[in-house]
Amino acid sequence: MNETHKVKRGFSYLLKKITSILDLIKFSHTIFSFPFAIMSAFLAAGGMPGLKQLMLILAALVTARSAAMSFNRLVDTSYDVHNPRTAYRVALQKKIGRKHVWVFTIVCVILFITCAWFLNRLAFFMAPLAILVIFGYSYTKRFTHLSHFVLGLALGLSPIGAWVGIQGTLTATPFLLGLAVVLWTAGFDIIYACQDLEHDIKSGLYSIPKKLGIKGALILSGVLHLFMVWVLLAVSRHTDLGIIYTIGVCTVAALLVYEHSLVRPKDLSKINTAFFTVNGIISVGLMGVTLLDIFVR
């Protein structure tokens, strides 16, 4: 009976640690990156990919993002503690224990590389480059205003990696999808960063809102999203995607206009709606119409 009780307590303890870590890394935000990876995988396969390949790609995506986010929390502690928006991360990290967060990060890296190994040789060779980019992002706000684009690159690697995972080669299509993700991510991250302007100034951190001001940053964000739509339309020229996909891209354009209508230089109160809700609909919705177009074709 005592042994059973110990096992239950141990399991409960482990479950609480894992739940806290998933909260720390905002696991739910994975929704912003995995739809583009799935789109790329289905386009690379010309339909339904093999189940094993698809599961390995999703596992690689989840572990890579989890490692990147937990690493970010570890190296940004000295900045997060002074930011009212992120101070909870430090408190949560103390509750979990930095040692456990480091272990989680290392395990995720190992699992990511293992997934790449089981996919194919090119995926395995690209894995260290992906780790370099996603870990390197955490340091960019210390020396460049372009950190938003590095974050975009980190997420933009997902459709490229998914394509490689299926075909083992590279063509123009995954790079176009990756570029669309870079423009989209940089655009919405610039909007999100507007609420940290005062903290960035006090902490000596770099960002587009700090460089251009909130008005200029919002204008640049809009331009980036305009180019994103253009790139998404260009994707159809390199694939067999048709009218369903094109309608989906036009819907994305309308949603981006709505997103920008929610945020004003003197009113940032709806940033969370613009950032989480609208962009979640964009990513999942675009994936849905892309897969529908592929299967109808």
SULBEL-V275177 format. One record per residue. N is the residue number from 1. NEAR is the number of other C-alpha atoms within 8 Angstrom. D_FIRST is the distance of its C-alpha to the first C-alpha in whole Angstrom. Layout:
BEGIN
N,NEAR,D_FIRST
N,NEAR,D_FIRST
END
This chain:
BEGIN
1,4,0
2,5,4
3,6,5
4,7,5
5,8,6
6,8,9
7,8,10
8,8,11
9,8,12
10,8,14
11,8,15
12,8,16
13,8,18
14,8,20
15,8,21
16,8,23
17,9,24
18,8,26
19,8,27
20,10,29
21,12,30
22,9,32
23,8,33
24,12,35
25,10,36
26,9,37
27,9,36
28,5,38
29,6,41
30,10,41
31,10,43
32,9,46
33,10,46
34,11,44
35,12,47
36,13,49
37,15,48
38,12,47
39,12,51
40,14,52
41,15,49
42,13,51
43,11,54
44,10,54
45,10,53
46,8,56
47,9,53
48,6,49
49,11,48
50,6,46
51,6,42
52,6,41
53,11,44
54,11,43
55,8,39
56,12,40
57,15,42
58,9,40
59,10,37
60,13,40
61,11,41
62,9,38
63,12,37
64,12,40
65,10,40
66,12,37
67,13,38
68,12,41
69,10,40
70,15,37
71,12,40
72,10,42
73,13,40
74,10,39
75,8,43
76,9,44
77,10,42
78,7,45
79,8,47
80,12,44
81,12,44
82,9,47
83,10,47
84,8,46
85,5,45
86,10,43
87,11,42
88,9,39
89,12,38
90,12,38
91,8,36
92,10,33
93,13,34
94,8,33
95,6,30
96,11,29
97,8,30
98,9,33
99,6,31
100,8,29
101,13,32
102,11,34
103,8,31
104,10,31
105,13,35
106,9,35
107,8,33
108,12,35
109,12,38
110,8,37
111,10,35
112,14,39
113,12,41
114,8,39
115,12,40
116,16,43
117,10,43
118,7,42
119,13,45
120,10,48
121,9,50
122,9,52
123,14,48
124,12,47
125,8,50
126,8,50
127,11,46
128,9,47
129,8,50
130,10,48
131,11,45
132,8,48
133,11,50
134,12,46
135,11,46
136,8,49
137,12,49
138,11,47
139,8,50
140,12,53
141,13,53
142,8,54
143,8,58
144,9,59
145,12,59
146,10,58
147,12,55
148,14,54
149,11,56
150,11,54
151,13,51
152,14,53
153,13,53
154,12,49
155,12,49
156,14,52
157,10,50
158,14,48
159,17,50
160,15,52
161,11,49
162,13,48
163,17,52
164,12,51
165,14,48
166,12,50
167,9,53
168,11,53
169,7,56
170,9,58
171,6,60
172,7,62
173,9,59
174,12,56
175,10,58
176,12,59
177,16,56
178,15,55
179,12,58
180,14,57
181,14,54
182,14,55
183,14,58
184,12,55
185,13,53
186,14,55
187,14,57
188,10,54
189,9,52
190,15,56
191,13,56
192,11,52
193,11,53
194,11,56
195,8,53
196,9,53
197,10,56
198,7,56
199,9,53
200,12,55
201,10,58
202,7,57
203,7,54
204,7,57
205,10,55
206,14,57
207,15,57
208,13,60
209,13,60
210,12,61
211,8,63
212,9,65
213,9,64
214,10,62
215,9,65
216,9,66
217,14,62
218,12,62
219,8,65
220,9,64
221,13,61
222,10,63
223,8,65
224,12,62
225,12,60
226,9,64
227,10,64
228,13,60
229,13,62
230,8,65
231,12,63
232,12,60
233,10,64
234,9,65
235,11,62
236,12,63
237,8,66
238,8,64
239,8,62
240,6,63
241,13,61
242,8,63
243,7,64
244,11,61
245,13,59
246,11,63
247,8,62
248,12,58
249,12,60
250,9,62
251,8,59
252,11,58
253,10,61
254,8,61
255,10,58
256,10,58
257,8,61
258,8,59
259,11,57
260,11,60
261,7,61
262,10,58
263,12,59
264,9,62
265,8,62
266,4,62
267,7,59
268,10,56
269,6,54
270,9,53
271,11,52
272,9,49
273,9,50
274,13,52
275,12,50
276,8,47
277,9,48
278,12,51
279,10,50
280,10,47
281,8,49
282,10,52
283,13,50
284,10,48
285,9,51
286,13,53
287,12,50
288,8,51
289,11,54
290,13,54
291,10,52
292,9,54
293,13,57
294,12,56
295,7,55
296,5,58
297,5,60
END
